Amino acid sequence: MAGVHPVLVVGAGPVGLAAALALRARDLPVVVLEAAPEGRHRPGSRAIFLHRESLEHLEAMRPGLGWDVARRGLVWTTKRTYWREHLVYERTYPPPSPARLPHSTNLSQVDIEAIVFDAAKAAGVEFAWEQEVAAVTSSPHGVVLSTTQGQEWRAQYLVGADGSRSAVRDGIGAALEGPRVANSFVIVDVADDPDHPLVPERVYHYEHPAVGGRNVLLVPFAGGVRADLQLGPEDDPDRFDDPEEVKAWIARVLPERYADRVTWVSTYRFHQAVADAFTDAHRRVLLTGEAAHLFAPFGARGLNSGIPDALVAAAAIRRALEDPTAASAAMTDAASTRREAALYNRNASNLALRHMQADGWTVRLRRRLHAAVARRGLRSGAWLDSSPFGPRAAEHRTETGSY
């Protein structure tokens, strides 16, 4: 705490840990400040899907890390889409090559954090626990953080990775801009049955007849499956996340024995928001992850955008420390690059949500036409399969990987 640190990271979630690792990969000493106590436990799977680009970024930060995460995760190779009771799309991919990181892996965020935390410790990252940031002040000379415990931290540069209620974002005067989604979603973790494991496949079900015509998404991850139930505007979320009601509808979308294997239930109305600035007026702070943007999870744009945020922030801070004359430009470029990516991801996620919610008669008509054609064995099912996840981010790449 004494003296001025070259760089501090606020937040020990997966994005903050990735930022710390990226900084250590550039030979910078780094301290991570975390509001929670050491050994905290956060329930729920949360982010469960990492793209190959994210695994490659982790591998570049710490050789072996991307492979560690991939091996612990689950790679599903089949996806199916149903329209009511009809299968309208199915695709099975070949097994991943053992010589290359898989195209994706599914693993609980709790497990991802544990693996990346161990790597950060091994890389020499320091941690300061129970350091809840109360105020952030930046100046042309650096950043001062005050904690609720009355402590003060000083740094030349700061990475804000402290989540959706970011004190760092508030401290630099940035604000999230964007709407909340009208419909609620009930998200349920279900532990796998080792004696009767589920087939590892991703299933999207439009207007599932067993749950009153609501949409259902089933995504497997290592050790379980996540079930997302999309509620209608007239539905009461408190009814659908009631434990007995959850067991009832889980038994209708999964084998009945899984109704007693529910481990976590949460209800969301997603906030589709991007900070109006990713850096402060003095170019000493960079926002990353959910401190900078919030997206619905469909399309896996949150953590897979947060990891490139962290990588770009680390590169900019390394450049700023090496060449003070280029510092402002480096920080400005990093902030604008990642904000552009966040705006793209928000727009893509909004398109996916409008499709899922059948937002407007044209969307409803198009969905029904594609479903009718797909039932005759034509390729329209591919559109129905991909539309709930938005445009492919891989088609819009930066030099650091996918958006």
C-alpha positions in Angstrom: 0.0 0.0 0.0 2.9 2.4 0.7 4.3 4.4 -2.2 3.0 4.7 -5.8 2.3 1.5 -7.7 2.9 1.4 -11.4 -0.6 -0.2 -11.9 -3.4 -1.4 -9.8 -6.3 -3.6 -10.8 -9.7 -3.3 -9.0 -11.7 -6.6 -9.0 -10.6 -10.2 -8.7 -13.2 -11.6 -11.1 -12.1 -13.4 -14.3 -11.5 -10.1 -16.2 -9.5 -8.5 -13.4 -7.4 -11.7 -13.1 -6.9 -11.7 -16.8 -5.8 -8.1 -16.7 -3.3 -8.9 -13.9 -1.9 -11.8 -15.9 -1.6 -9.7 -19.0 0.3 -7.0 -17.0 2.6 -9.6 -15.5 3.3 -11.1 -19.0 4.7 -7.6 -19.7 6.9 -7.7 -16.6 4.9 -5.2 -14.7 4.3 -5.6 -10.9 0.6 -5.6 -10.2 -1.6 -5.6 -7.1 -5.3 -6.6 -7.4 -7.7 -5.0 -4.9 -10.8 -7.1 -4.1 -13.7 -6.0 -2.0 -14.6 -9.6 -0.9 -12.5 -11.7 1.6 -10.0 -14.3 0.4 -11.7 -17.6 -0.3 -15.1 -16.0 -1.2 -17.7 -18.3 -2.8 -20.1 -17.0 -5.4 -22.9 -19.4 -6.4 -24.0 -20.2 -9.9 -22.4 -21.0 -13.2 -22.5 -17.4 -14.4 -20.4 -17.1 -17.6 -19.9 -20.6 -18.9 -18.7 -20.3 -22.5 -15.2 -19.3 -23.7 -14.4 -19.0 -27.4 -11.1 -20.3 -28.8 -9.9 -16.7 -29.1 -10.3 -16.2 -25.3 -8.5 -19.5 -24.6 -5.7 -18.3 -26.9 -5.5 -15.0 -25.1 -5.2 -16.8 -21.8 -2.5 -19.1 -23.2 -0.5 -16.1 -24.4 -0.7 -14.5 -20.9 0.5 -17.6 -19.2 1.7 -20.6 -21.3 -0.4 -23.6 -20.4 -3.3 -21.6 -19.0 -5.6 -21.8 -22.0 -5.0 -25.6 -22.2 -5.8 -25.9 -18.5 -9.1 -24.2 -18.9 -9.9 -26.1 -22.0 -9.2 -29.5 -20.4 -11.3 -28.7 -17.4 -14.2 -27.6 -19.6 -16.7 -29.5 -21.7 -16.8 -29.3 -25.5 -20.3 -30.0 -26.9 -20.3 -31.0 -30.6 -24.0 -31.2 -31.4 -26.6 -28.4 -31.5 -30.3 -28.8 -32.1 -33.1 -26.3 -32.6 -36.8 -27.1 -32.2 -39.9 -25.2 -33.3 -42.6 -26.3 -30.9 -42.5 -30.1 -31.2 -40.5 -30.2 -34.5 -36.8 -30.5 -34.9 -35.9 -27.8 -37.5 -32.1 -27.8 -37.3 -29.3 -30.2 -36.2 -25.6 -30.1 -36.7 -22.8 -32.2 -35.3 -19.2 -31.0 -35.5 -16.2 -33.3 -35.6 -14.3 -33.8 -32.3 -11.7 -31.1 -31.7 -8.2 -31.8 -32.7 -5.9 -32.6 -29.7 -3.2 -30.5 -31.3 -5.2 -27.2 -31.2 -7.3 -25.4 -28.6 -11.0 -26.3 -29.1 -13.3 -23.9 -30.8 -14.9 -23.3 -27.4 -15.2 -24.8 -24.0 -18.0 -24.7 -21.4 -17.0 -24.4 -17.8 -18.6 -22.7 -14.7 -17.2 -19.2 -14.1 -16.4 -20.3 -10.5 -14.0 -22.9 -12.0 -12.6 -20.5 -14.5 -11.8 -18.0 -11.8 -10.1 -20.7 -9.6 -7.9 -21.8 -12.5 -6.9 -18.2 -13.5 -6.4 -17.2 -9.9 -3.9 -20.0 -9.4 -2.1 -18.9 -12.5 -2.0 -15.3 -11.3 -0.6 -16.3 -8.0 2.1 -18.4 -9.8 2.9 -15.4 -12.0 3.6 -13.2 -9.0 0.4 -11.1 -8.9 -0.3 -9.7 -5.4 -3.7 -9.5 -3.9 -5.2 -7.2 -1.3 -8.5 -8.6 0.1 -11.4 -6.8 1.7 -10.5 -3.5 -0.1 -13.8 -2.1 -1.1 -13.2 1.0 -3.2 -15.2 4.0 -2.0 -13.7 6.8 -4.1 -11.4 7.2 -7.1 -9.6 10.4 -8.0 -7.5 10.8 -11.1 -5.1 13.6 -12.1 -2.4 14.2 -14.7 0.0 12.5 -12.3 -1.9 9.3 -11.4 -4.8 7.8 -9.4 -5.7 7.8 -5.8 -8.1 5.2 -4.4 -9.8 5.4 -1.0 -11.4 2.3 0.5 -14.3 2.0 2.9 -11.8 0.7 5.5 -10.1 4.1 5.4 -7.0 3.0 3.5 -5.5 4.8 0.5 -3.8 3.4 -2.6 -1.9 5.3 -5.2 -0.9 4.2 -8.7 0.3 5.7 -12.0 -2.4 3.7 -13.8 -5.5 1.7 -12.9 -7.6 -1.0 -14.5 -11.3 -1.0 -13.4 -12.6 -4.6 -13.4 -15.0 -4.3 -10.5 -18.2 -5.4 -12.2 -21.6 -3.9 -13.0 -21.7 -1.7 -9.8 -18.3 -0.4 -10.5 -16.9 2.2 -8.1 -14.1 2.9 -10.5 -16.6 3.8 -13.2 -18.5 6.1 -10.9 -15.2 7.6 -9.7 -14.2 8.7 -13.2 -17.7 10.1 -13.9 -18.6 7.5 -16.6 -22.2 6.2 -16.9 -23.7 3.1 -18.4 -26.1 3.9 -21.3 -28.6 1.4 -22.7 -32.0 -0.2 -21.9 -33.1 -3.0 -19.7 -34.8 -5.9 -21.5 -38.6 -6.0 -21.0 -38.8 -9.7 -20.5 -37.4 -11.6 -17.5 -35.3 -14.8 -17.8 -35.1 -17.6 -15.2 -31.6 -19.2 -15.3 -31.2 -22.5 -13.5 -28.1 -24.7 -12.9 -28.7 -28.4 -12.8 -26.0 -30.9 -11.7 -25.4 -33.7 -14.1 -26.3 -37.2 -13.0 -23.1 -39.3 -13.2 -25.1 -42.5 -13.5 -27.3 -41.2 -16.3 -25.4 -38.3 -17.9 -27.0 -36.1 -20.4 -25.8 -36.0 -24.0 -23.6 -32.9 -24.2 -25.6 -30.9 -26.8 -26.8 -27.4 -27.0 -30.6 -27.2 -27.5 -32.7 -24.1 -28.3 -36.5 -24.7 -28.2 -38.9 -22.1 -29.6 -42.3 -22.1 -28.0 -41.7 -25.2 -26.0 -45.1 -26.9 -25.7 -44.3 -28.3 -22.3 -43.8 -24.9 -20.7 -46.7 -23.0 -22.1 -45.0 -22.0 -25.4 -42.1 -20.2 -23.8 -38.6 -20.4 -25.3 -36.0 -22.6 -23.6 -32.3 -22.8 -24.0 -30.3 -25.7 -22.6 -26.5 -25.4 -22.5 -24.2 -28.1 -21.0 -21.1 -27.3 -19.1 -18.6 -29.4 -17.2 -20.6 -31.0 -14.4 -24.0 -29.8 -15.3 -26.4 -28.1 -17.6 -27.9 -24.6 -17.6 -31.5 -24.1 -18.4 -32.8 -20.6 -19.5 -36.5 -20.1 -19.5 -37.7 -16.9 -21.3 -40.7 -15.4 -19.6 -43.4 -13.4 -21.3 -44.2 -9.8 -20.4 -47.3 -11.0 -18.5 -45.4 -13.6 -16.5 -44.6 -13.1 -12.8 -40.9 -13.9 -12.3 -41.5 -14.7 -8.6 -43.7 -17.6 -9.6 -41.3 -19.1 -12.0 -38.2 -19.0 -9.8 -40.1 -20.5 -6.8 -38.3 -23.8 -6.0 -41.3 -26.1 -6.5 -42.2 -24.3 -9.8 -38.6 -24.6 -11.0 -38.6 -28.4 -10.2 -41.9 -28.7 -12.1 -40.7 -27.0 -15.4 -37.2 -28.6 -15.2 -38.9 -32.0 -15.2 -40.7 -31.0 -18.4 -37.6 -29.9 -20.3 -35.1 -32.4 -19.0 -35.4 -36.0 -17.9 -37.6 -36.0 -14.8 -34.9 -37.2 -12.4 -33.1 -33.9 -13.0 -35.8 -32.0 -11.1 -34.1 -32.9 -7.9 -30.6 -31.8 -9.1 -31.2 -28.0 -9.2 -28.2 -26.2 -7.6 -28.9 -22.5 -8.4 -31.7 -20.4 -9.6 -31.7 -16.7 -10.6 -33.9 -14.3 -12.4 -32.7 -11.6 -14.7 -33.9 -8.6 -16.7 -30.8 -8.0 -18.7 -29.3 -4.6 -19.0 -27.9 -3.9 -22.5 -25.5 -1.1 -21.6 -22.1 0.4 -22.5 -20.2 3.1 -20.6 -20.2 6.5 -22.2 -16.4 6.6 -21.6 -13.9 3.8 -21.1 -11.2 6.1 -19.7 -11.0 9.2 -17.5 -10.2 12.8 -18.5 -6.5 12.3 -17.6 -6.1 9.0 -19.4 -5.0 7.1 -16.2 -7.8 4.6 -15.9 -9.3 2.0 -18.2 -12.6 0.2 -17.7 -12.9 -3.5 -18.6 -15.5 -6.2 -18.4 -18.8 -5.4 -16.7 -17.4 -2.2 -15.4 -17.5 -1.1 -19.0 -20.4 -3.0 -20.6 -23.3 -5.3 -19.8 -24.8 -7.7 -22.3 -27.3 -10.5 -22.1 -25.4 -13.8 -22.1 -26.8 -15.1 -25.4 -24.0 -15.2 -27.9 -21.4 -15.4 -25.1 -20.3 -11.8 -25.5 -19.6 -10.8 -21.9 -16.5 -12.6 -20.7 -15.3 -13.1 -24.2 -15.3 -9.4 -24.6 -13.9 -8.7 -21.2 -10.7 -10.8 -21.8 -9.7 -8.7 -24.9 -10.5 -5.6 -22.8 -8.0 -6.8 -20.3 -5.4 -7.6 -22.9 -5.7 -4.2 -24.7 -5.6 -2.4 -21.3 -2.4 -4.1 -20.3 -0.7 -3.3 -23.6 -1.7 0.3 -23.4 -0.4 0.7 -19.8 2.9 -1.0 -20.7 3.3 1.5 -23.6 2.3 4.5 -21.4 4.9 3.5 -18.7 7.6 3.0 -21.3 7.0 6.2 -23.2 5.2 9.0 -21.3 5.1 11.1 -24.4 2.8 8.4 -26.0 0.8 7.7 -22.9 -2.3 9.7 -23.6 -2.5 8.4 -27.2 -2.1 4.8 -26.0 -4.8 5.0 -23.4 -7.1 6.9 -25.7 -6.7 4.3 -28.5 -7.3 1.5 -26.1 -10.5 3.0 -24.7 -11.9 3.9 -28.2 -11.0 0.4 -29.6 -12.7 -1.4 -26.8 -15.7 0.9 -26.7 -16.3 0.3 -30.4 -16.2 -3.4 -29.8 -18.7 -3.0 -26.9 -21.1 -1.1 -29.0 -20.9 -3.8 -31.7 -21.6 -6.5 -29.1 -24.5 -4.5 -27.6 -26.1 -4.1 -31.0 -25.6 -7.8 -31.9 -27.0 -8.8 -28.5 -30.0 -6.5 -29.0 -30.7 -8.1 -32.4 -30.6 -11.5 -30.7 -32.9 -10.5 -27.9 -35.4 -8.8 -30.3 -35.5 -12.1 -32.2 -36.0 -14.2 -29.1 -38.7 -11.9 -27.8 -40.4 -11.8 -31.2 -40.2 -8.0 -31.0 -42.6 -6.9 -33.7 -44.9 -8.6 -36.3 -42.1 -8.8 -38.9 -39.9 -10.8 -36.6 -42.8 -13.1 -35.7 -43.8 -13.6 -39.4 -40.2 -14.3 -40.4 -39.7 -16.9 -37.6 -42.9 -18.7 -38.6 -42.0 -18.7 -42.3 -38.5 -20.1 -41.6 -40.0 -22.7 -39.3 -42.5 -23.8 -42.0 -39.8 -24.1 -44.6 -37.4 -25.9 -42.2 -40.0 -28.6 -41.5 -39.8 -29.5 -45.2 -36.1 -30.3 -44.9 -34.7 -27.0 -46.3 -31.9 -24.8 -44.9 -34.1 -22.2 -43.1 -33.5 -24.0 -39.9 -29.9 -22.6 -39.9 -31.3 -19.1 -39.5 -33.6 -20.2 -36.7 -30.6 -21.8 -35.0 -28.3 -18.8 -35.3 -30.6 -15.8 -34.8 -31.0 -16.1 -31.0 -27.3 -15.6 -30.6 -26.9 -12.5 -32.8 -24.5 -11.9 -35.7 -21.2 -13.8 -35.6 -18.7 -11.8 -33.7 -15.9 -13.7 -35.5 -16.8 -11.7 -38.6 -15.7 -8.5 -36.9 -12.2 -9.0 -35.5 -9.7 -6.6 -34.0 -6.0 -7.2 -33.9 -6.5 -8.7 -30.4 -9.1 -11.3 -31.4 -12.9 -11.4 -31.4 -15.1 -8.6 -30.2 
